[in-house]
Amino acid sequence: MMTKKPGMSFDVEETELDLTYGSRYKGVSMPDAYERLILDVFCGHQIHFVRSDELAEAWRIFTPLLHKIENDKPKPIEYKYGGRGPAEADELLKKHNFVFTGTYKWAKPAL
């Protein structure tokens, strides 16, 4: 997946969902969450904020899903640690004519 690199820039990189920032990004100065938001406010950037109509629409879309999860309590589909995810995800993507073209190779973090 494409993620924003840590720090004050808007650069992106291809990576897995790995939140071990301390070991993954040694020597990178990372602002805390509010430091970044306050800077965006001062600079007039609205990228991290949503309008009230966007928020209402998000709740309209996700509330039924959240209720279904709460009521049905589905079990997560398990998959191998370090893998790309469950085979069912690839089957769903294939069904909708999606072809994975990523080049990222996962490297086990040294903790």
Sine and cosine of phi, psi and omega as CSV:
sin_phi,cos_phi,sin_psi,cos_psi,sin_omega,cos_omega
0.00,0.00,0.41,-0.91,0.04,-1.00
-1.00,-0.04,0.78,-0.62,0.01,-1.00
-0.75,-0.66,0.41,-0.91,0.05,-1.00
-0.96,0.27,0.69,-0.72,0.08,-1.00
-0.93,0.36,0.55,-0.84,0.03,-1.00
-0.89,0.46,0.42,-0.91,0.03,-1.00
0.93,-0.36,-0.23,-0.97,-0.12,-0.99
-1.00,0.01,-0.11,0.99,-0.01,-1.00
-1.00,0.10,0.10,-1.00,0.07,-1.00
-0.92,-0.39,0.43,0.90,0.01,-1.00
-0.95,0.30,0.53,-0.85,0.01,-1.00
-0.88,-0.48,0.32,-0.95,0.07,-1.00
-0.54,-0.84,0.41,-0.91,0.06,-1.00
-1.00,0.09,0.79,-0.62,-0.09,-1.00
-0.39,-0.92,0.17,-0.99,0.16,-0.99
-1.00,-0.02,0.16,-0.99,0.06,-1.00
-0.98,0.19,1.00,-0.06,-0.04,-1.00
-0.74,-0.67,0.91,-0.41,-0.08,-1.00
-0.98,-0.20,0.37,0.93,0.04,-1.00
-1.00,0.05,0.88,0.48,-0.08,-1.00
-0.84,0.54,-0.62,0.79,-0.06,-1.00
-0.85,0.53,-0.62,0.79,0.00,-1.00
-1.00,-0.07,-0.46,0.89,-0.06,-1.00
-0.98,0.21,-0.61,0.79,-0.07,-1.00
-0.86,-0.50,0.90,0.44,0.01,-1.00
-0.91,0.41,0.70,-0.71,0.06,-1.00
0.99,0.16,0.04,1.00,0.02,-1.00
-1.00,-0.08,0.79,-0.61,0.05,-1.00
-0.98,0.18,0.88,-0.47,-0.03,-1.00
-0.92,-0.40,0.87,-0.50,0.03,-1.00
-0.93,0.36,0.47,-0.88,0.08,-1.00
-0.96,0.29,0.18,-0.98,-0.13,-0.99
-0.84,0.54,-0.72,0.69,-0.06,-1.00
-0.95,0.30,-0.52,0.86,0.05,-1.00
-0.86,0.52,-0.70,0.71,0.00,-1.00
-0.91,0.41,-0.70,0.71,-0.01,-1.00
-0.90,0.44,-0.67,0.74,0.00,-1.00
-0.90,0.44,-0.67,0.75,0.06,-1.00
-0.87,0.50,-0.68,0.74,0.03,-1.00
-0.88,0.47,-0.63,0.78,0.04,-1.00
-0.88,0.47,-0.74,0.67,0.00,-1.00
-0.87,0.49,-0.59,0.81,-0.04,-1.00
-1.00,0.07,-0.09,1.00,0.00,-1.00
0.98,0.20,0.27,0.96,0.02,-1.00
-0.99,0.11,0.76,-0.65,-0.01,-1.00
-0.95,-0.33,0.22,0.98,-0.10,-0.99
-0.88,0.48,-0.51,0.86,-0.05,-1.00
-1.00,-0.08,0.16,0.99,-0.06,-1.00
-0.83,-0.56,0.51,-0.86,0.04,-1.00
-0.91,-0.42,0.46,-0.89,0.09,-1.00
-0.97,0.23,0.31,-0.95,-0.02,-1.00
-0.90,0.44,-0.57,0.82,0.02,-1.00
-0.94,0.34,-0.54,0.84,0.08,-1.00
-0.91,0.41,-0.68,0.73,0.00,-1.00
-0.90,0.44,-0.70,0.72,0.03,-1.00
-0.87,0.49,-0.66,0.75,0.00,-1.00
-0.92,0.40,-0.64,0.77,0.04,-1.00
-0.87,0.49,-0.70,0.71,0.03,-1.00
-0.91,0.42,-0.60,0.80,0.02,-1.00
-0.88,0.47,-0.65,0.76,-0.02,-1.00
-0.96,0.28,-0.71,0.70,-0.16,-0.99
-1.00,0.01,-0.34,0.94,-0.02,-1.00
-0.85,0.53,-0.73,0.68,0.04,-1.00
-0.87,0.50,-0.61,0.79,0.04,-1.00
-0.90,0.43,-0.70,0.71,0.02,-1.00
-0.88,0.47,-0.63,0.78,0.04,-1.00
-0.91,0.42,-0.66,0.75,0.01,-1.00
-0.89,0.45,-0.69,0.72,0.03,-1.00
-0.89,0.46,-0.69,0.72,0.00,-1.00
-0.89,0.45,-0.66,0.75,-0.06,-1.00
-0.98,0.17,-0.69,0.72,-0.09,-1.00
-1.00,0.06,-0.40,0.91,-0.03,-1.00
0.74,0.68,0.86,0.51,-0.02,-1.00
-0.91,0.41,0.53,-0.85,0.05,-1.00
-1.00,0.06,0.68,-0.73,0.05,-1.00
-0.90,0.44,0.51,-0.86,0.07,-1.00
-0.99,0.13,0.83,-0.56,-0.03,-1.00
-0.99,0.16,0.46,-0.89,0.07,-1.00
-0.46,-0.89,0.25,-0.97,-0.09,-1.00
-0.91,0.41,0.74,-0.68,0.07,-1.00
-0.83,0.56,0.76,-0.65,0.00,-1.00
1.00,0.05,-0.08,1.00,0.01,-1.00
-0.99,0.13,0.02,-1.00,0.01,-1.00
-0.99,0.17,-0.15,0.99,-0.02,-1.00
0.78,-0.63,-0.04,-1.00,-0.05,-1.00
-0.94,0.33,0.46,-0.89,0.02,-1.00
-0.87,0.50,-0.52,0.86,0.00,-1.00
-0.87,0.50,-0.52,0.85,0.03,-1.00
-0.92,0.39,-0.68,0.73,0.03,-1.00
-0.90,0.43,-0.62,0.78,0.02,-1.00
-0.90,0.44,-0.67,0.75,0.03,-1.00
-0.90,0.45,-0.70,0.72,0.02,-1.00
-0.89,0.46,-0.67,0.74,0.00,-1.00
-0.89,0.45,-0.64,0.77,0.01,-1.00
-0.86,0.51,-0.49,0.87,-0.01,-1.00
-0.97,-0.25,0.38,0.92,0.09,-1.00
0.88,0.48,0.51,0.86,0.08,-1.00
-1.00,-0.03,0.71,-0.71,0.04,-1.00
-0.88,-0.47,0.85,-0.53,0.02,-1.00
-0.95,0.32,0.82,-0.57,-0.02,-1.00
-0.82,-0.57,0.24,0.97,-0.02,-1.00
-0.90,0.43,0.43,-0.90,-0.02,-1.00
-0.92,-0.39,-0.05,1.00,-0.09,-1.00
-0.93,0.37,0.70,-0.72,0.10,-1.00
-0.90,-0.43,0.83,-0.56,-0.07,-1.00
-0.94,0.33,0.71,-0.71,0.07,-1.00
-0.86,-0.51,0.83,-0.56,-0.03,-1.00
-0.86,0.51,0.80,-0.60,-0.02,-1.00
-0.92,0.38,0.58,-0.82,0.06,-1.00
-1.00,-0.03,0.97,-0.23,-0.04,-1.00
-1.00,-0.07,0.00,0.00,0.00,0.00
